[in-house]
Amino acid sequence: MPPVQMTLRTLLHDFLALLYPEDCRACAGELAMGEEVICSHCRIKLPYTDFHTAPFDNALHPVFWGRVPVQAAGAYLKFQEKGRVQRLLHQLKYRGQEEVGEVLGRWYGALMQNQPDYKGIEVVVPVPLHKSKLKQRGYNQVAAFSRELATALSVPVAEDALQKNRNSLTQTKKDRQARWEAMQQLYSIYNKESIQGKHVLLVDDVITTGATLEACASLLLQNGASAVSIAAIAYTL
């Protein structure tokens, strides 16, 4: 965006903030002038990881060992129950606050673009929602985060590369093999051309067991992606 447009956008945002003060999506406190979505105090206190500095040697990468060949693996934040990250994700997924994903993606993208290990990324692919869930929510909670990462890395985003065939059922009572088989049936390739021969950055909101990303990464590789790396908003350690 040209500097003049950025200045006008900032002035408009600050003017509206004076008339209609916004709350921090992490702590619900009032945002100060110049703050956007997350207050400065919460931004400092967020539980960041340093995974982007060592995407081949961190606590997340071994999750996929022996399951699917993943290049770099990173997550911006550590998920903590009843903490700021959980509140942010709740706002993002259930309160229509898509700007939470946008801001977090912008911040994480600024870190990733300075790391040589991400220079080979050629396209960003968000994990999809089923069309009924997308219609209900109005947006994919991973999409804005993905778009900001793509902008930072100067690559396209392919939101239609994957599709979800049906809504997920609970996987908690299934063993690993049963979860894997169920996940394989949930997703399929929709736009193969967008990923063929390319190093894909596959993006999700929260990584828990890694089953969703494992299934999606396997599909991408089976359909011609040259490599898959992973990024997420948060990771449950």
Stockholm file with secondary structure:
# STOCKHOLM 1.0

chainA/1-237         MPPVQMTLRTLLHDFLALLYPEDCRACAGELAMGEEVICSHCRIKLPYTDFHTAPFDNALHPVFWGRVPVQAAGAYLKFQEKGRVQRLLHQLKYRGQEEVGEVLGRWYGALMQNQPDYKGIEVVVPVPLHKSKLKQRGYNQVAAFSRELATALSVPVAEDALQKNRNSLTQTKKDRQARWEAMQQLYSIYNKESIQGKHVLLVDDVITTGATLEACASLLLQNGASAVSIAAIAYTL
#=GR chainA/1-237 SS CCHHHHHHHHHHHHHHHHHSCCBCTTTCCBCCTTCCSSCHHHHHHSCBCCGGGCTTSSSSGGGGTTTSCCSCEEEEEECCTTSHHHHHHHHHHHSCCTHHHHHHHHHHHHHHTTCGGGTTCCEEEECCCCHHHHHHHSSCTTHHHHHHHHHHHTCCBCTTSEEECSCCCCCTTSCHHHHHHHHHHHEEESCGGGTTTSEEEEEEEEESSSHHHHHHHHHHHHTTCSEEEEEEEEECC
#=GC SS_cons         CCHHHHHHHHHHHHHHHHHSCCBCTTTCCBCCTTCCSSCHHHHHHSCBCCGGGCTTSSSSGGGGTTTSCCSCEEEEEECCTTSHHHHHHHHHHHSCCTHHHHHHHHHHHHHHTTCGGGTTCCEEEECCCCHHHHHHHSSCTTHHHHHHHHHHHTCCBCTTSEEECSCCCCCTTSCHHHHHHHHHHHEEESCGGGTTTSEEEEEEEEESSSHHHHHHHHHHHHTTCSEEEEEEEEECC
//
